[in-house]
Amino acid sequence: MFAADKALSATFSRVCSMTLWPLGSQADPPGPGAGSAHSASGVARPEQPWQAAPAMEGSADTEEPPLLPLALSRFHISEEFGFLLPNPLTELPAPYSPWMDIAHELPQLITSHQLRSRVHQMPQLSPQQLRGREELHLAHLVLSFITMGYVWQDGEEGTVQVLPRNLAVPFWEVSQALGLPPILSHADFVLANWRRKDPSGPLEMENLDTIITLPGGDSLRGFILVTVLVEKAAVPGIKAIPRALGATVQGDEESLHRALEELAGAIEAMREALRRMHDYVDPEVFYSVIRIFLSGWKDNPAMAYGLVYEGVSVEALAFSGGSAAQSTVLHAFDELLGICHRQDCAAFLLRMREYMPPAHRAFVEQIRGALSPRHLVLSSGNARLRNAFNRCVSALAELRSYHITIVTKYIAVAASKAKARRAELNGAGPAVGKAPSALEDKGTGGSHIFSFLKSIRDTTREGMIRA
């Protein structure tokens, strides 16, 4: 629950995910003192009001699927694309052209500091004419990108306190229909933001492009699309989950072995896909240009009082920025393998689940409620089965170790260079391209991002089953 951070003070044991984006954004793990229902500034957290909203066509299905078998389609999971939205729409119907026109010009409007004036001239449109989940997801993608550009157009020193009604109200209503927060999340930035240049061609980097973009050029495109490929690499592992759970219930050691081997191979493929970040994303561009647009207004010194959604709430609301800790993939794998994380890490990761599409979140909860394959591995005494299980755990730990390497390059080293450059310029320079100092402290000076990543890596290793 976005509002009830106090509910997260309870002990959460079997919860985890890994931040694949090398962000260190305001979705970073909470520092000391985080986790109360209100921030020190008294910012109210909304109590998931979208869940009580009248359903629009394409709204999340509230019917709870049966525990077993897990039919992936019931959870909006594709056999071909996993958690990625299959072949997302790239254009909204004609009545929504004012949104699309601005979205297609975002990089230029932001760098020329004209976005806010364009938004002020934008008509207030009702989302009631949107039909189906695909149109709703594209609308959420478009409105979330416009919102991030509007808030961060002039950098962290030129933020706004109010999101205007003509943007805030439709964004809120679309969010209600999808069960997503009214801010840019992984579900927008990655899952719904890809297209094939050749519709009949392969899902490979050379044939991929983004739908909506922000300042950052080729590095932003690479950042999004490498993450798309990481999600795609996970698909065989996602498909192995129902087979692994079924085999566990049936005591079928051979079927479980095959499922675990498929899972391990998928995790290893995810690591190889993540390696391509080095080929497509420039650390300086990521840190100085891209990163701020992924930042939220929760526990962010640059927006200590949150953001007022005009026409929605008279109080400022606080939401975390985008993070691949909001991706369902590693949450699902951790639950399957019975990986346990320390309370503070688990609480943060549980909160990130509220930024997932509800159907994906329900999938993780169904795995959580099932009998983990760990039990069959332990009771069987089968060394071959134990080795397959441990291969999965080892691959997961290695993926998390490699992510620490990525974060070091794209945040720690980049932050050090940005700090030196800022000292040379003595604070001068354009807002876009000026590394945000608030995020610099959050991502590196506070050090909790690295302690968090190392903690979940280490507790993953502890999930190995000893002979």
N, C-alpha and C positions, 0 to 999 in steps of 0.2 A: 504494500500500500504506500502510495506516495506520501500521504499525510501521516500515517501512523508509524513513523520511525521508532516510536517507543515500543511498538510490538516486536521490533527486531532485537530488543534487549534480551529476549529469551534465548536459550541455547539452541543453536541450529547446528546439527552435527554433519549430516550427509549432504552438504551443499557445496558446489564449486563450479567455477568456470575460469577461463583464462582470457585476459585481454590480448587479443591478437593485434589490434591496432596499436601501434607504438605511440599512444596518445599522451598519457599523463594529463588528460583534460580534467574538467571538473567532475567527471565520472570516476576519478581515481578513488582508490580505497580511502575511507574516512580517516582523518587524523584523530588525535586525542580530543575527546569531548564531543565527537560526532555521534549522532544516533538518537537525539532527542526529538520530541514531536515538533518543537519550534527551534529555530536557530537563535543564536544570542541576540540577533537583531529583532526577534519576534515575528519573523516571516511565517505566515500560515502555510501549511501544506494542505492541498486539496485532498479530500477523502475519496479519490477515484470517482468523481461525479459522473464520468461517462458511463459507468456500469449501470446507472439507473436511468439513462436517457432512453427515449423512445427509439426502438430499433429502426434503422434505415435499411434499405435493401443492401445486402452484402455485409450486414453486421456479423460480428463473431457469434458462432453457434454456442449457446450456453448449455446445450445438452451434453452431459458428461459421457464420453464413450466408455464402453466396457473395458475392464482392466486387461483381459486377455481374450482373444488375440488382439494385438495392437495393429489395427488397420491404419497405415500411414495416412491415407487420404482423409480419414476422419479428422485428422489433426492438421489439415492443410499442408501436408508434407508430400512432396513429389518424389516418385520413384526415380525420376531422371535428375532432378535438380535439388533434392533435399529440402532445406529450409528456404532456399532462394525462391522468390516468386517466379513461377514459370513464364517466360516470355512476357515481361511486363509491358503494359501499354506505354506508348511514348507521347500520346496527345490526348487531351481531354475534349469533350464535345464543345462545339462552337460557343455556347453561352459562357464558357469559362476561358475564353481567349485572353481576357485581361490578366488572368493569372499566368497563363502560359507565355504571353508576350514578355512579361517581366522576368519570368524564370529563365527564358532563353537568353536574356541579356544580363544576367546577374553579374558575371565577372566585370564587365565594362561599367555597369551602373555602380558597383561597389567601389571600384578603383577611382572613378570620377566623382564619388561622393554624391551621386544623384539618386540613389535607390530610395532613400527616405521620402524625397519629394515625389517620386513616381508612385510610391505606395499611398501617399496621402491623396493622390488623384484617382486612385483605383476605386471602382464602384464596389459596394458591399454586395457580394453574391451569396445566394443561399445554396448549400450543397444538396438540397432536396432532389435536384434533377440528376444527380449522380446515380448510376445504376451498376450494381455489382461490386464485388470486392476489388477487382482490378482498377476500376475508375476511382474508388475511394483511396486505394493505396497510392495511385499517381497523384491525386489531389493532396494527400498528406505529404508526399515527397515534395511537391511543388511549394506548398505553404510552409513546410518546415525549412526549406532552403531560403525562401524569401525572409522568413522570420530571423534566421541566423544572420543573414546579410544585413537586415534592418538593425538588429541589436549591435552588431560588431563592426558596422561600416567604418566608424571612426576610431577603431581600436579600443583598448580597455579604458582609455582616458576619456572617451567620448561616447560612453554607453547611454542608453535611454532608460527611463523608469517605467514607461508605459508603451505597450504594444497597441497601436490604434485599432479601434473597433472594426473597421472594414477588413482587417487582417485577423484580429484576435477571435472574433465571433465565428466566422466560418472554419477557422483552424480548430477551434474548440469543438465545433459540431462534428467535423470529420473525425476528430480524435475520439469523440464519444462513440461514433458508429463503429470504429475499428477496435476500440478498447486499448488504444495507444495513448501515450502522453502527448500534450501539445508542445513538442519540442523535437528537434532532429534526433533520431535514434538509429541504431544499427539496422532496424527493419526498413528505414528509409534510405539511409546513406549507402547501404550495400545491397540488401536483399531485393529491393524494388528499383534499383538504379543501374541497371545494365541492359544492354541490347546487343544483338548480333548485327554487324554491318551487312553480312550476307545471311539472310534468315535461314538458308539451307546449309550454311557452313558450320564448322565445329565451334564448340565453346572453348576457344583458345585466345590468348592475349591479342594476337594479330587480327582477330575477327571480332573483338569486343570494343564497345565504347560505352560511356556513361549517357544517361538521359538528361540529367540536370547537373550543373557544375557550379563551382565557386572560384575565386582567385586561387591560383596555384598551378594552372596550366597542365603540362604533361605529368608533373609530379602528383597532382591531385588525381588525375585520371588513373595513373599507375597505382596509387594508394588504394583507390576504390576497387579497381579491377583485380589486383593481386588478392585482395581480401575476398572478392567473388570467387576466385580460383581456389582459395583455401576452403571456402564453403563447399564448392563443387567436389573437391578432393575428399571431403568427409562423407559423401553420399553412400559409398559401400558400407561404411561403418554404421551409418544411420539405419540402413536396410538390414544390417545384421542384428540390430537390437531386438526386434520381435522374435527372431529365430533363437537368439540366445536365451531370452526369457522363457519361450516355449519349451526349449530343450531342458532348461533348469527345472521347470515344473514336472516334466515327464521323466526326469532322470536320465536323459539321453546324452551320454558323455560324448559320443562321436559327433552328434549334431552341434553340441556346444563347442567342441573343439574347432569345427569348421567356422562357426560364427565368430569365435574369438580371433582366429587367424585373419578373417576378413576385417575385423575391427582394427587389429594391430596394423595391417597393411594400409588401411585408410588413414590412421593417425600418422604413420610414417610419410604418406603421400602429402598430408597437410603440411608437414614440416618442409618438405621439398618445395611445395608451392609458396610457402612463406619466404623462402630464400630469395625469391624473385623480387622482393621488396628492394633489395640492393640495386637491381638493374633498372628500376623504373621510378624510384623516388629519391630526390635529392634531399639530404638531411636539413640543409639550411632553408630550403623552400618549405619543407614540411614544418619545421619549427617556427620560422619567422612569419610565414604567410598563412599556411593551411590551418594550423592547430587551433588558433583562436576561434575559428568558425565552428569548431566542434565542441566548444565550451558551453556549459550551461550556466544557470543562475541559482545554483544551490551550493552553499559553502564556497562561494567564489568571492574573494576580496574585491574584485573589480565590480561586482554587483551584489554587494552585501545585503541589500534590501529586497532582492529578488526582482520580479517583473510583474507589473499590473497588466492583466489581460482586460482591456477596456470593454465594457459590455458583458463581461463574464464574472468578474470579481472586483470588488472595491479594494480588496487587500492584495498585496503583492504575493505571488506564488513562486515557489522554488522547485526547479527540476534539474536533475543531473544532465550533463552533456553526453554526447554519444560515446559509446565504448563497445568494443566487441565482447566485453563481459556481458553485454546484452544479447549476444549470439547464443542460440540454444545448444549448439553442438557440444561444447565441452561440459555444459551442465548435464546433458543427457549421458555422455560417456562416464562422467564421474558417478552419477547415480547408478548406472549399470554395474560399475566395478566396485561400488561401495566405498569410494574414496571419502575420507573424513577430513575436514579442515577445521582449524581453530576457530573459536567463536567469533572473533572480530572479523575475520576474513569471510566466514560463512554468512554473517549478518549482511555484509556489504553485497555479497553475491546474491543473496536472497532478494535484496532490494532491487538489484539489476534485473531480476526476472520480471518485475512489474513493467519493464520497458520492452518486453517481448510481445509479439502477437499472442493474444489469449490462447489460441489453439496450440501454439508451440509450448507455451507455459504448461498447459494441461498435459501435453505429452510427457514433459519432464516429471510432472507430479505422478503420472501413471507409472512411470518407471520406478520412481521413488517408493511407490506403494507395493511394488512387486517383489518377489523373492530374488535377491541378487545371485547371479551365477557364482559368486564367491562361496556361497554355502555348499553348492554341489562340488566345487573344486576341493574344498576343505574336507568334505565328508567322503569323497571318492578315493582319496589317496592315490589318484592317478597322476603320475609324474608328467606324462605327456600333456595332460590337461592343465596341470599347474604351470608348466612352461609356457603354454599358449596364453594363459591368463597373465602371467608375469611379463610376457612380451608386450601385452597391451599397456600394462601399468608403466613399464620402462619406456615405451614409446611416448606415452603421455608426459612423463617426467622430462624426457629429452625435448619434446616440443616446448614445454614451459621453460626449460633452460635456454633454448634457442631464442625464445621470446625475450628473455632478459638481455641477451646480446643485442637484439634489435632495439630495445628500449635504451640501452646504454648509448648506442650510436645516434639514435634519432632524438633523444631527449637529453641525456646527461652531457655528452660531448657537445651537442648542438647548443645546449644552454650555456655551457662554458664559453663557447665562441660568441654567442649572442651577448653575453654579459660584457665581454671584452670589447666588442664592437660598440655597444651602447656607451661604454665609458669613453671611448675615443670620440664618439659623436656628441657626447655630453647631452644626450636626450633629444637631439635633433633628428629629423628624418620623417618620412611620410608615415601615416597611421597604418596603412596596409603595407606589410613588409617589415614593420617594427616589432620585434619579438616581445610578447607580453611578459612583463616582469612578474605579475601575479601568478601566472601559470608556471613561470620558471621556479619560483619558490615552492609551489605546490608539487611540481613534478620531481624536483631534485633537492632543493634546500631542505624540504621537510623529510626527505628520505623514506617516507612511509610507502611510497610506491614500490621501491625496491625491496623493502622488508616484506611487503604484501606478496610480490611476485615470488620471492625466495621462499616464503612460508608455504604458498600453495604448491610450489615445486617440491619442497621437502616433504610435505604431508602426502603428496602423491607417491613419492618413493616409499613412504611408510606403508603404502597399500600392497606392497609385494608380499606374496605368500611364501614363507620359508619352508624348506623341506623338513 
